Amino acid sequence: MNKKKGFFATLGAWFKRAFFGGSNTMAQEIEHDPTQDYEEIVTPIKQIVRSFFERRIAVIAICVVIAMFLLTFIGPLFMPKYYDSYTEVTQKNVPPTMSMLSVPAKLKNDIKMIDSFGSFTVGLSNAGDVYVWGATQLGTTGLDMKDIPQEIRDAKIEYVAAGIDHAVAIDENGKVYCWGYGKLGQFGYFDPGENPNILVEPDELLNGTIDVANIKKVTCGYQCSAILMNDGSFYLWGNKNVYQNIENFTSLEKIQDIDFALNFVVGITDGNSIYTGKRGLYDQYRANIGEKAIPAKQFLDGRKIVALSTTSSNVCGELDDGTLFFTGDFASNSVPMPALHEGERFVSICSGTYHYTGLTTEGRVLSWGGNILNQCELPKDLSGASRIYAGAFQSYAVNDNGELVGKWGLKGYLFGTDTYGANIFHRIIQGGKMTMTIGAVAVIISTIIGIIIGCLSGYFGGKVDLLLMRLTEIVSAIPFLPFALILSAIMAQSDISENKKIFILMVILGVLTWPGLARMVRGQVLAARENEYVTAAKAMGVKEGVIAFKHILPNIISIILVSLTLDFAGCMLTESSLSYLGFGVTYPRPTWGNMLNGANNLTIIKNFWWQWVFTSIFLAITCICINIVGDTLRDVMDPKSDRDK
């Protein structure tokens, strides 16, 4: 204890004891004299922190709360570009899966062809075996595309193609098979007189065979299918309500190519234009995405169209000189086609829902177009490709031996998709950010009002206390939920922007939830104003407002912090309740409440459980953990509480 110390060591020890407590220093000084009776001295803050972290449940709860904040506020920075109003009709109600790129092991080294239009993909081996992977369950139909009919399993298949809810296969003998959902004309026999909206599957396909050697192309759309022969004849059938121009093709005898966009059938008749049966739809061509479009005849300048590939809203055409052109609608963030080397040409082109993938004469594989789900992000080590195939949001590269040498694009959805095809995990993150922001701002507003009114009422007493407490009782008497619903309904009928509605919602939550905190602060101030330090401050002539807000308030801040924490969880639940009832933040901007409101029907609850289960779990866990943190803070900040409570 009497050991001499240097000046800086002594100064450092004083500083440490002044700000962090002297227990550790003193313990070191008496380390060599264990006979001394020593009681550890810690600061109040250190004692609160120590007591808090001695409670395992509280530690777990605060870690979860921090993780939720990081996920909702930092997580979006690492997500693909997000759009509140994003919809994708081909990806509706997809269950949680990460298997959309998972080519079956038996197919990986023996690939003949791969095709996809929606959430599942079909593949064909050189041995004639059919495989299906991805999100294979078809909504509420009870059907699973993995349940391939036995007659298809027993046959040697030469061609396969996949639609949104059905698939087509043709065996080596020319027999056409279909499976999946077929009640809207996708396949099977229909009486044309009973349902005029169905272009029935040709009897030749139902009861006969076709020449396999003469098949040029087999393709499927949303609920339609087509088989194109080398001689220009074709078979086309399906749901007319989806493709209203489908009947324009029934009068044609010969075509050079055919494919399906999302709402239109497109084809080539004479090589001079893209045929849809409607004028003005695809009559402006451009050399690349983002370039200026010019009239088709001027662009072609005598060249002929020999093939086409379609996404949901645009077409990529191949010309007889080996160049490409584009027509249709393109998103502003679509990736242009990469530049080719001198003399390089494409040998094959395939398309997904929004993107194109091409193989060049130099063996290079290129992807371009819509890239919102990383469809255009090719593997860095991709090489040796001789064939390419595109799924809805995926692409595959295969070598000469039928071996898979590369795959890229959408792997799946961790929490599935909603009824609009949006990624639920992304919407939960964005919705949590909105829910927590509204809850936090509302708590800040209510806390400021509650502290001011509570401090003034408790410190000054008398008429001030009487007036402010009557005001508090009036606000407390307002039925919160009905009042908030009425105000929200009024806003819904007025011409107010969504951002202003959200701001007003935060103000409503804050203005109507402060009375409880005001009463609590008033009670604490009433007790604290009788303390000696208050009397001393008055004797020194300190102003009354300074005493109330700079002397008394800091001494009751622990109670306010606890109330603020608990009120935060309450405001989150209230916002979620309002949004769930349809009176809070409205679609498409997500919150946890309106996401649950969107799942509020029997069909979704019964069949699409992932649309409400994950959102409910996030909301419940966050609110429970915040309440646990608040309860624990109340216990550790109260000196009279039982430590082992």
VEXNUKOL-553120 format. One line per 8 residues: their letters; for each residue y, z, x negated of C-alpha. Coordinates in Angstrom, 1 decimal, always signed. Layout:
a> Y:Z:X; ...
This chain:
mnkkkgff> +0.0:+0.0:+0.0; +2.3:+0.7:-2.9; +1.4:-2.5:-4.7; +4.5:-4.3:-5.9; +5.2:-7.7:-4.4; +7.4:-10.5:-5.3; +10.6:-11.1:-3.4; +9.4:-14.2:-1.6
atlgawfk> +6.0:-12.7:-0.7; +7.8:-9.7:+0.8; +10.2:-11.9:+2.7; +7.3:-14.0:+4.0; +5.4:-10.9:+5.2; +8.5:-9.7:+7.0; +8.9:-13.1:+8.7; +5.3:-13.1:+9.8
raffggsn> +5.4:-9.6:+11.2; +8.7:-10.3:+13.0; +7.5:-13.4:+14.8; +3.7:-13.2:+14.9; +3.0:-9.5:+14.8; +2.0:-7.3:+11.9; -1.6:-6.6:+12.7; -3.1:-9.0:+10.2
tmaqeieh> -0.7:-8.0:+7.4; -1.3:-4.3:+8.0; -5.1:-4.9:+8.1; -4.9:-6.6:+4.7; -2.9:-3.7:+3.3; -5.3:-1.0:+4.4; -8.4:-3.2:+3.5; -9.1:-1.0:+0.5
dptqdyee> -8.6:+2.2:+2.4; -11.0:+2.2:+5.4; -10.4:+5.9:+6.0; -7.0:+5.2:+7.5; -6.8:+5.1:+11.3; -5.3:+1.7:+12.2; -4.5:+0.3:+15.7; -3.9:-3.4:+15.9
ivtpikqi> -0.4:-4.4:+17.1; +0.1:-7.8:+18.8; +3.0:-9.5:+20.5; +2.8:-9.8:+24.3; +2.5:-13.6:+24.1; -0.4:-13.3:+21.7; -2.1:-10.7:+23.9; -1.8:-13.0:+26.9
vrsfferr> -3.2:-15.9:+25.0; -6.0:-13.8:+23.6; -6.9:-12.4:+27.0; -6.8:-15.9:+28.6; -9.1:-17.4:+26.0; -11.6:-14.6:+26.4; -12.3:-15.9:+29.9; -14.7:-18.8:+29.5
iaviaicv> -14.2:-20.2:+33.0; -10.5:-20.3:+32.5; -10.9:-22.0:+29.2; -13.1:-24.7:+30.7; -10.6:-25.0:+33.6; -7.6:-25.6:+31.4; -9.6:-28.1:+29.3; -10.4:-30.0:+32.5
viamfllt> -6.8:-30.0:+33.6; -5.6:-31.2:+30.2; -8.3:-33.9:+30.3; -7.2:-35.0:+33.8; -3.5:-35.2:+32.7; -4.5:-37.3:+29.6; -6.7:-39.5:+31.6; -4.1:-40.3:+34.3
figplfmp> -1.0:-40.5:+32.1; -2.4:-41.8:+28.8; -5.5:-43.6:+30.0; -3.6:-46.5:+31.7; -2.3:-47.5:+28.2; -5.8:-48.3:+27.2; -6.9:-50.0:+30.4; -6.8:-53.8:+31.1
kyydsyte> -3.7:-54.9:+32.9; -3.6:-53.2:+36.3; -2.2:-54.5:+39.6; -1.8:-52.3:+42.6; -2.4:-55.2:+45.0; -5.3:-56.7:+43.0; -8.0:-58.1:+45.3; -11.2:-60.0:+44.5
vtqknvpp> -13.2:-61.2:+47.5; -16.2:-62.1:+45.4; -16.4:-58.5:+44.1; -16.1:-56.5:+47.3; -18.1:-53.2:+47.7; -19.9:-53.5:+44.4; -21.8:-50.3:+43.6; -21.4:-48.5:+40.3
tmsmlsvp> -23.1:-50.6:+37.7; -22.7:-51.7:+34.1; -25.4:-54.3:+34.1; -23.5:-57.4:+34.9; -24.0:-58.7:+31.3; -27.5:-57.3:+30.9; -29.7:-60.3:+30.6; -33.3:-59.3:+31.1
aklkndik> -35.3:-58.9:+27.9; -37.9:-61.4:+28.9; -35.2:-64.0:+29.4; -33.1:-63.5:+26.3; -35.2:-65.7:+24.1; -36.3:-68.3:+26.6; -33.1:-69.3:+28.6; -33.0:-72.6:+30.4
midsfgsf> -30.0:-72.0:+32.7; -27.8:-69.2:+34.1; -25.6:-69.3:+37.2; -23.4:-66.9:+39.1; -20.7:-66.9:+41.8; -20.3:-63.3:+42.9; -21.6:-59.9:+41.7; -25.1:-60.9:+40.7
tvglsnag> -26.4:-63.6:+38.3; -29.6:-65.7:+38.4; -31.3:-67.0:+35.3; -34.2:-69.4:+34.7; -36.6:-69.4:+31.8; -38.1:-72.5:+30.2; -41.4:-71.3:+31.6; -40.0:-71.7:+35.1
dvyvwgat> -39.5:-67.9:+35.9; -36.5:-66.7:+37.8; -34.6:-63.5:+36.9; -31.7:-61.7:+38.7; -29.4:-59.0:+37.3; -26.0:-57.4:+38.0; -25.0:-55.8:+41.3; -27.8:-57.3:+43.4
qlgttgld> -27.5:-55.3:+46.7; -25.8:-57.3:+49.4; -23.4:-54.9:+51.2; -24.7:-53.5:+54.5; -27.5:-56.1:+54.9; -30.1:-54.0:+53.3; -31.1:-57.0:+51.1; -31.5:-57.0:+47.4
mkdipqei> -31.4:-60.3:+45.4; -33.9:-58.8:+43.0; -36.5:-59.1:+45.7; -37.4:-62.7:+44.8; -39.8:-64.2:+47.4; -43.4:-64.4:+46.1; -43.6:-68.1:+46.6; -40.7:-68.6:+44.2
rdakieyv> -42.4:-66.2:+41.7; -45.6:-68.3:+42.0; -43.9:-71.7:+41.5; -42.5:-73.3:+38.3; -38.8:-73.5:+39.0; -36.7:-76.3:+37.5; -33.2:-75.4:+38.9; -31.4:-72.3:+40.2
aagidhav> -27.9:-71.6:+41.5; -26.3:-68.5:+42.9; -23.7:-68.1:+45.7; -21.9:-65.0:+46.9; -24.9:-63.7:+48.9; -27.7:-66.2:+48.4; -29.4:-68.3:+45.8; -31.1:-71.7:+45.7
aidengkv> -34.1:-72.7:+43.6; -36.0:-76.0:+43.2; -39.5:-76.2:+41.8; -41.1:-78.9:+39.7; -42.4:-80.6:+42.8; -39.0:-80.9:+44.4; -39.4:-78.1:+47.0; -36.1:-76.3:+47.7
ycwgygkl> -36.3:-72.5:+48.1; -33.5:-70.1:+49.2; -33.3:-66.4:+49.5; -30.7:-63.7:+50.2; -28.5:-63.4:+53.3; -28.9:-66.5:+55.5; -27.4:-65.7:+58.9; -24.2:-67.7:+58.4
gqfgyfdp> -25.8:-71.0:+57.5; -26.5:-70.3:+53.8; -30.1:-71.6:+54.4; -32.7:-72.0:+57.1; -32.8:-73.8:+60.4; -29.9:-73.5:+62.8; -29.4:-75.3:+66.1; -26.1:-77.2:+65.8
genpnilv> -25.4:-76.7:+69.4; -25.6:-72.9:+69.2; -23.2:-72.5:+66.3; -20.8:-75.4:+65.6; -19.4:-73.6:+62.6; -22.5:-74.1:+60.6; -23.3:-77.3:+58.6; -27.1:-77.0:+58.8
epdellng> -29.4:-77.4:+55.8; -30.9:-80.9:+55.9; -34.3:-81.1:+57.4; -35.4:-83.0:+54.3; -34.9:-79.9:+52.3; -36.4:-77.6:+54.8; -39.6:-79.4:+55.4; -39.9:-82.0:+52.5
tidvanik> -39.2:-82.4:+48.9; -36.7:-84.3:+46.7; -37.0:-86.1:+43.4; -36.5:-83.5:+40.7; -36.0:-86.1:+38.0; -33.1:-87.6:+40.0; -31.2:-84.2:+40.3; -27.8:-84.2:+38.6
kvtcgyqc> -26.4:-80.8:+39.7; -27.2:-77.8:+41.9; -24.3:-75.6:+42.8; -23.5:-72.8:+45.2; -20.2:-71.5:+46.6; -19.2:-68.6:+48.8; -21.7:-69.3:+51.6; -22.4:-72.9:+51.0
sailmndg> -24.7:-75.0:+48.7; -24.8:-78.5:+47.3; -27.4:-80.7:+45.5; -26.1:-83.8:+43.8; -28.4:-86.6:+42.7; -27.9:-89.1:+39.9; -27.6:-92.0:+42.3; -24.5:-90.3:+43.9
sfylwgnk> -26.3:-89.1:+47.1; -26.0:-85.4:+47.8; -27.0:-82.6:+50.2; -24.3:-80.2:+51.4; -24.7:-77.3:+53.9; -23.3:-73.8:+54.7; -20.6:-71.9:+56.6; -17.8:-74.2:+57.8
nvyqnien> -15.5:-71.2:+58.4; -15.4:-70.6:+54.6; -14.9:-74.2:+53.6; -13.0:-75.9:+56.4; -12.8:-79.2:+54.6; -16.6:-79.4:+54.2; -16.9:-81.8:+57.1; -14.7:-84.3:+55.2
ftslekiq> -17.7:-84.8:+52.8; -20.2:-85.5:+55.5; -18.9:-89.0:+56.0; -19.2:-89.8:+52.3; -22.3:-91.7:+51.1; -21.8:-91.5:+47.3; -19.9:-89.1:+45.0; -19.8:-88.6:+41.3
didfalnf> -19.5:-84.8:+41.1; -19.0:-81.8:+43.5; -18.1:-78.2:+43.1; -16.8:-75.2:+45.1; -13.5:-73.5:+44.8; -12.9:-70.3:+46.8; -11.7:-72.1:+50.0; -12.2:-75.8:+49.3
vvgitdgn> -15.0:-78.1:+48.4; -13.9:-80.5:+45.7; -15.4:-83.7:+44.4; -15.0:-87.1:+42.7; -15.5:-90.3:+44.6; -14.0:-93.2:+42.6; -12.8:-91.4:+39.5; -9.2:-91.9:+40.4
siytgkrg> -8.5:-88.5:+42.0; -9.9:-85.1:+43.0; -11.3:-85.5:+46.5; -10.9:-82.7:+49.1; -10.2:-84.7:+52.2; -6.7:-83.3:+52.3; -3.6:-84.8:+50.8; -1.3:-83.0:+48.4
lydqyran> -3.8:-80.3:+47.4; -4.8:-81.5:+43.9; -2.5:-84.4:+43.3; -0.5:-83.0:+40.3; -2.2:-82.9:+36.9; -1.3:-81.2:+33.6; -2.7:-81.5:+30.1; -3.0:-77.7:+29.7
igekaipa> -2.4:-74.5:+31.6; +1.3:-73.7:+31.6; +2.5:-77.3:+30.9; +4.5:-79.4:+33.4; +2.4:-81.1:+36.1; +2.9:-84.7:+36.8; +1.6:-87.1:+39.6; -2.1:-87.8:+39.2
kqfldgrk> -1.8:-91.6:+39.0; +0.8:-91.3:+36.3; -1.2:-88.8:+34.3; -4.5:-90.7:+34.5; -2.8:-94.0:+33.4; -6.0:-96.0:+34.0; -8.4:-93.3:+32.7; -11.3:-92.2:+35.0
ivalstts> -12.4:-88.7:+36.0; -16.1:-88.3:+35.2; -16.8:-84.6:+35.9; -15.1:-81.4:+37.1; -15.4:-77.7:+37.1; -13.7:-75.3:+39.5; -12.5:-71.7:+39.5; -11.4:-70.0:+42.7
snvcgeld> -8.0:-71.8:+42.9; -7.9:-74.6:+40.3; -9.9:-77.5:+38.8; -10.6:-78.6:+35.3; -11.4:-82.3:+35.1; -13.0:-84.3:+32.3; -11.8:-87.9:+31.6; -13.7:-90.8:+30.2
dgtlfftg> -11.8:-90.6:+26.9; -13.1:-87.0:+26.3; -9.9:-85.2:+27.2; -9.4:-82.6:+29.9; -6.8:-82.0:+32.6; -6.0:-79.2:+35.0; -4.8:-79.0:+38.6; -4.2:-76.3:+41.2
dfasnsvp> -2.8:-72.8:+41.2; -2.7:-70.8:+37.9; -1.7:-67.2:+37.5; +1.3:-66.5:+35.2; -0.9:-64.6:+32.7; -3.6:-67.3:+32.5; -4.6:-68.1:+28.9; -4.0:-71.8:+28.0
mpalhege> -6.8:-73.9:+26.6; -7.0:-73.4:+22.8; -5.9:-76.4:+20.7; -8.7:-78.7:+19.4; -9.1:-79.9:+15.9; -8.4:-83.5:+15.0; -11.2:-85.7:+16.5; -12.8:-82.7:+18.2
rfvsicsg> -13.9:-83.1:+21.9; -15.7:-81.0:+24.5; -19.3:-81.7:+25.1; -19.7:-79.4:+28.1; -17.5:-77.3:+30.4; -18.5:-74.5:+32.8; -16.3:-72.3:+35.0; -16.2:-68.8:+36.5
tyhytglt> -14.1:-67.3:+39.2; -10.9:-67.6:+37.1; -11.9:-68.8:+33.6; -13.4:-71.8:+31.8; -15.7:-71.9:+28.8; -16.3:-75.0:+26.8; -18.5:-76.1:+23.9; -17.0:-78.6:+21.4
tegrvlsw> -18.5:-81.3:+19.2; -17.9:-78.9:+16.2; -20.1:-76.3:+17.9; -17.1:-74.1:+18.7; -17.1:-72.1:+21.9; -13.7:-71.6:+23.6; -12.7:-69.6:+26.7; -9.4:-69.8:+28.6
ggnilnqc> -7.9:-69.2:+32.0; -7.8:-65.9:+33.8; -8.4:-63.0:+31.5; -7.9:-59.9:+33.5; -11.5:-58.7:+33.0; -11.8:-59.9:+29.4; -13.5:-63.2:+30.4; -11.8:-65.0:+27.5
elpkdlsg> -12.5:-62.4:+24.8; -15.2:-64.1:+22.7; -17.4:-62.2:+20.3; -16.2:-62.5:+16.7; -19.6:-63.2:+15.3; -20.5:-66.0:+17.8; -22.2:-68.9:+16.2; -25.1:-71.3:+16.6
asriyaga> -24.4:-72.1:+20.3; -25.7:-75.4:+21.7; -25.4:-74.6:+25.4; -23.0:-72.5:+27.5; -23.1:-71.0:+30.9; -20.5:-69.1:+33.0; -20.9:-66.4:+35.6; -18.2:-65.2:+37.9
fqsyavnd> -16.6:-63.1:+35.2; -19.1:-63.6:+32.4; -20.0:-66.2:+29.9; -23.2:-66.8:+27.9; -23.9:-68.9:+24.8; -27.5:-70.1:+24.0; -28.9:-71.9:+21.0; -31.4:-74.8:+20.8
ngelvgkw> -34.3:-72.5:+21.1; -33.1:-71.0:+24.3; -32.1:-67.7:+22.6; -29.0:-65.8:+23.7; -26.5:-65.8:+20.8; -23.5:-64.4:+22.6; -22.2:-62.9:+25.9; -18.8:-61.7:+26.9
glkgylfg> -16.8:-60.8:+30.0; -17.2:-58.2:+32.8; -19.9:-55.6:+32.1; -19.5:-53.9:+35.5; -17.7:-51.2:+37.3; -18.2:-47.6:+36.3; -17.3:-46.3:+39.8; -17.9:-49.5:+41.7
tdtygani> -15.3:-51.5:+43.7; -13.6:-50.9:+47.1; -13.4:-53.1:+50.2; -10.8:-55.3:+48.4; -12.8:-55.8:+45.2; -10.5:-53.5:+43.1; -12.0:-51.3:+40.4; -12.2:-47.8:+41.8
fhriiqgg> -12.1:-46.2:+38.4; -8.8:-47.9:+37.6; -7.4:-46.9:+41.0; -8.5:-43.3:+40.5; -6.6:-43.1:+37.2; -3.5:-44.7:+38.7; -3.8:-42.7:+41.9; -4.1:-39.5:+40.0
kmtmtiga> -1.0:-40.3:+38.1; +0.9:-40.8:+41.3; -0.6:-37.7:+43.0; +0.1:-35.4:+40.0; +3.6:-36.8:+39.7; +4.5:-36.2:+43.3; +3.0:-32.7:+43.1; +4.8:-31.8:+39.9
vaviisti> +8.2:-33.1:+41.1; +7.8:-31.3:+44.4; +6.9:-28.0:+42.6; +10.0:-28.3:+40.4; +12.2:-28.8:+43.4; +10.7:-25.9:+45.3; +10.8:-23.7:+42.2; +14.5:-24.3:+41.5
igiiigcl> +15.4:-23.6:+45.1; +13.1:-20.5:+45.3; +14.4:-19.0:+42.1; +18.0:-19.4:+43.0; +17.7:-18.0:+46.5; +15.3:-15.2:+45.4; +17.5:-14.1:+42.5; +20.7:-14.1:+44.5
sgyfggkv> +19.1:-12.4:+47.5; +17.4:-9.7:+45.4; +20.3:-8.9:+43.0; +23.2:-8.9:+45.4; +21.5:-7.5:+48.5; +23.6:-6.6:+51.5; +24.9:-9.5:+53.6; +23.9:-12.0:+50.9
dlllmrlt> +20.3:-10.8:+51.2; +20.5:-10.8:+55.0; +21.8:-14.3:+55.2; +19.5:-15.8:+52.6; +16.4:-14.1:+54.0; +17.2:-15.4:+57.5; +17.5:-18.9:+56.1; +14.1:-18.4:+54.4
eivsaipf> +12.5:-17.3:+57.6; +13.9:-20.3:+59.4; +12.5:-22.7:+56.8; +9.2:-20.8:+56.9; +9.1:-21.2:+60.7; +9.1:-25.0:+60.5; +5.5:-26.2:+60.9; +5.2:-28.1:+57.7
lpfalils> +2.5:-30.7:+58.4; +3.9:-31.8:+61.8; +7.4:-31.9:+60.4; +6.3:-34.0:+57.4; +4.3:-36.3:+59.6; +7.4:-36.9:+61.8; +9.6:-37.6:+58.9; +7.1:-39.9:+57.3
aimaqsdi> +6.6:-41.8:+60.6; +10.4:-42.3:+60.8; +10.5:-43.6:+57.3; +7.6:-46.0:+58.1; +9.7:-47.6:+60.8; +12.8:-47.9:+58.7; +13.7:-50.5:+56.1; +13.2:-48.3:+53.0
senkkifi> +11.5:-49.4:+49.8; +8.2:-47.8:+48.7; +9.9:-46.1:+45.7; +12.5:-44.5:+48.0; +9.8:-43.4:+50.4; +7.9:-41.7:+47.5; +11.1:-40.0:+46.3; +11.8:-38.7:+49.9
lmvilgvl> +8.2:-37.5:+50.1; +8.6:-35.5:+46.9; +11.9:-34.0:+48.3; +10.3:-33.1:+51.6; +7.4:-31.3:+49.9; +9.8:-29.5:+47.6; +12.4:-28.5:+50.3; +9.7:-27.1:+52.7
twpglarm> +7.6:-25.1:+50.3; +10.1:-22.8:+48.5; +10.2:-19.7:+50.9; +7.1:-18.1:+49.5; +8.4:-18.2:+45.9; +11.8:-17.0:+47.1; +10.4:-13.9:+48.7; +8.3:-13.1:+45.6
vrgqvlaa> +11.3:-13.5:+43.3; +13.4:-11.4:+45.6; +10.9:-8.6:+45.4; +10.7:-8.7:+41.7; +14.5:-8.8:+41.3; +14.9:-5.8:+43.6; +12.6:-3.8:+41.4; +14.0:-5.0:+38.1
reneyvta> +17.7:-4.5:+38.9; +17.2:-0.7:+38.8; +16.1:-0.8:+35.2; +18.2:+0.7:+32.4; +18.9:-2.6:+30.7; +20.6:-3.9:+33.9; +22.7:-0.7:+34.0; +23.6:-1.1:+30.4
akamgvke> +24.6:-4.8:+30.9; +26.8:-3.8:+33.9; +28.5:-1.1:+31.7; +29.2:-3.7:+29.0; +31.0:-5.8:+31.6; +28.5:-8.6:+31.7; +29.0:-11.0:+34.7; +26.7:-10.4:+37.7
gviafkhi> +25.4:-14.0:+37.6; +24.5:-13.7:+33.9; +22.7:-10.4:+34.5; +20.7:-11.9:+37.4; +19.7:-15.2:+35.7; +19.8:-14.3:+31.9; +18.6:-10.7:+31.9; +16.5:-10.1:+35.0
lpniisii> +15.0:-13.6:+35.5; +13.3:-13.9:+32.0; +11.6:-10.6:+32.6; +9.9:-11.9:+35.8; +9.1:-15.4:+34.5; +5.4:-14.6:+34.2; +5.2:-14.2:+38.0; +7.1:-17.5:+38.5
lvsltldf> +4.7:-19.4:+36.1; +1.7:-18.2:+38.1; +3.3:-19.2:+41.4; +4.3:-22.6:+40.0; +0.8:-23.3:+38.8; -0.8:-22.4:+42.1; +1.9:-24.3:+44.1; +1.2:-27.4:+42.0
agcmltes> -2.3:-27.6:+43.2; -1.1:-26.9:+46.8; +1.4:-29.8:+46.6; -1.2:-32.1:+45.3; -3.5:-31.3:+48.3; -0.6:-31.6:+50.7; +0.4:-35.1:+49.4; -3.3:-36.1:+49.5
slsylgfg> -3.5:-34.8:+53.1; -0.4:-36.8:+54.1; -1.7:-39.9:+52.4; -5.1:-39.4:+53.9; -3.6:-39.2:+57.4; -1.6:-42.4:+56.6; +1.8:-40.8:+56.4; +2.2:-40.6:+52.6
vtyprptw> +2.1:-43.2:+49.9; +0.7:-46.4:+51.5; -1.6:-49.1:+50.2; -1.6:-51.0:+47.8; -0.1:-48.2:+45.6; -2.9:-45.8:+45.1; -3.0:-42.0:+45.4; -6.1:-39.9:+45.7
gnmlngan> -5.2:-39.3:+49.3; -4.7:-42.8:+50.5; -7.9:-43.9:+48.6; -9.8:-41.4:+50.7; -8.0:-42.7:+53.8; -9.2:-46.2:+52.9; -12.7:-44.9:+52.9; -12.3:-43.2:+56.3
nltiiknf> -14.7:-45.1:+58.4; -18.4:-44.7:+59.2; -19.5:-47.9:+57.5; -18.0:-47.0:+54.2; -19.1:-43.3:+54.4; -22.7:-44.3:+55.1; -23.2:-47.4:+53.0; -20.5:-47.4:+50.2
wwqwvfts> -20.6:-43.7:+49.2; -18.9:-44.4:+45.8; -15.6:-45.3:+47.5; -15.0:-41.7:+48.5; -17.3:-39.5:+46.4; -15.7:-40.1:+43.0; -12.1:-39.8:+44.4; -13.1:-36.6:+46.2
iflaitci> -14.7:-35.2:+43.0; -11.5:-35.9:+41.0; -9.2:-34.3:+43.5; -11.4:-31.3:+44.1; -12.1:-30.5:+40.4; -8.4:-30.9:+39.5; -7.2:-28.6:+42.2; -9.9:-26.0:+41.7
cinivgdt> -9.3:-25.9:+37.9; -5.5:-25.6:+38.4; -6.1:-22.7:+40.8; -8.5:-21.0:+38.3; -5.8:-21.4:+35.5; -3.2:-19.9:+37.9; -5.4:-17.0:+38.9; -6.3:-16.2:+35.3
lrdvmdpk> -2.6:-16.3:+34.3; -1.8:-13.8:+37.0; -4.5:-11.5:+35.8; -3.6:-11.6:+32.1; +0.1:-11.3:+32.7; -0.3:-8.3:+34.9; -0.6:-5.2:+32.7; -2.1:-3.2:+35.6
sdrdk> -4.9:-5.8:+36.2; -8.5:-5.0:+35.3; -9.3:-7.0:+32.2; -12.9:-7.5:+33.3; -12.0:-8.5:+36.9
